[in-house]
Amino acid sequence: MAMYTSLTGLNAAQTDLSTTSNNIANVGTVGFKRSRAEFGDIISSSALQSAGRVAGSGTALKTIKQQFTQGAIQSSLNVMDVALMGEGFFMVKSTSGTTDMQFTRNGSFSVNNERFVVDSGGQALQVYPVNDSGTVISTSINDTRALRLPLTSGQPRATTSINLALNLPSDAEVIPNNPIYTPTNPYAFNPDNPTTYNRSTSTTVYDSLGNPMAAEIYYVRTSSSNSSSTTNDWNVHVVVDGTELTPSSGPSPMQMSFDNFGQLISPTTGVGFDPLAIPGGDPLLVSLDHGTSTTQYSDPFSIVSLTQDGFPSGRLDSVTVDNNGVVRASFTNGQTQALGKIAVATFANANGLKQTGDAHYTSTGISGEPILGEAGSSGVGTIRSGALEMANVDITEELVNLITAQRNFQANAKAIETDSAMTSAIINIRS
């Protein structure tokens, strides 16, 4: 009987040795969590047996428990290498959707040929959908999606508004005759004739295809409060790519009026223009808004501000991940796009997770269903980009465990040897 009892001890020491060896072997595995073998004694007794005279029958493995303590953080040059600082697991799933969701602390990710951000096994990192500002729309597991970097060029945006603030000089001469241009009328507005307008400025606008076009804005003073008019009036001509735009409402050309204090009286809002046909693209619908900062002072003509809301297409320039896990792409045209927020899951009993290799796990009935959360809130850890969480294996501790397992093995082997010697002695007794 003692031999079988010691045999359970040998098996336990062997399991302890294997567990410790596995910890040491994975000291360089990113996101690896060390294991600890836990054992329990075996007691066999009957209802009529004295409780004080029951000898144990050995030991048995109860569980190999993962130790989910924080591992050391190592810096990386890859922005898509991410580490969790605190509780939680990254969520990964195949892009084809043929496998179950898996969970990992291994944040070593790269981009595959389809632009998905994947782990070493080709499973895509899951993110929550977000709006333009990076705010999460939904944290449901059914709404998570694979993180995919956009095409090498961002989408262009057509210009819809030109916002312009400037000062028109109060001493500008009045150009009295400003009818519709005809070749026989030398005083009519003509962009090629500087004597037919007082001042001008220009900017670049973009059509729906991202093509740049020159937008030129000309100012013609038509009246002064010192003359028969009580206001200071100007005509505004907007010429885009050589074509003068026509206001969609109000007088044509567009008119501006200032009071005797140089303040803009009208228009008080932006003025829209009729669509400009664009070959192969959507018509250009643009408005011009001079705001409240446009003045007519004695100062020289000057531009206070000039902006427009269009931009061309741009190539992907960089990707960033903030501490809350929001992934943003930046383009060469100066635009940024929020691609998603890295999904993080926690569990009521992380020790119940099933290991699948490569520091990956799947949920079980013992672990409970994943509890989804956002990094940096509700007890979930923060995310550090350009870093990796290394294994939480302490080599010194593991070497001590190796010695302990070896001594346990030797002791149980010695017990078997002793039992064998006693059995031999009994067999050799002669009557």
Protein Blocks (a to p, Z undefined) as FASTA:
>chain_A
ZZmmmmmmmmmmmmmmmmmmmmmmmmmgghiacddddddddddddfklcfklcccebdcd
fbdcddfbdcdddddfbfklccdededddddddfklpaccdddfblcdcddfkopacdfk
opacddddddfkopafbfcfklgccdddddfbdcddddfbdcddddddfkbccdfblcdc
dfklmkbccfklmklpfbdcddddddfkopacddddddddfbdfklmbfbdcddddddee
hiacddfedjddddddddfkopafbdcbdcdddddddehiacddddddebjmbccdfbdc
ddfbdcdfbdcddddfbdcddfkopacdddfkopacdfbdcdddddfblmlpccebjhia
cddfknopaddddehiehiacddehiacddfbdfklmmmmmmmmmmmmmmmmmmmmmmmm
mmmmmmmpcZZ
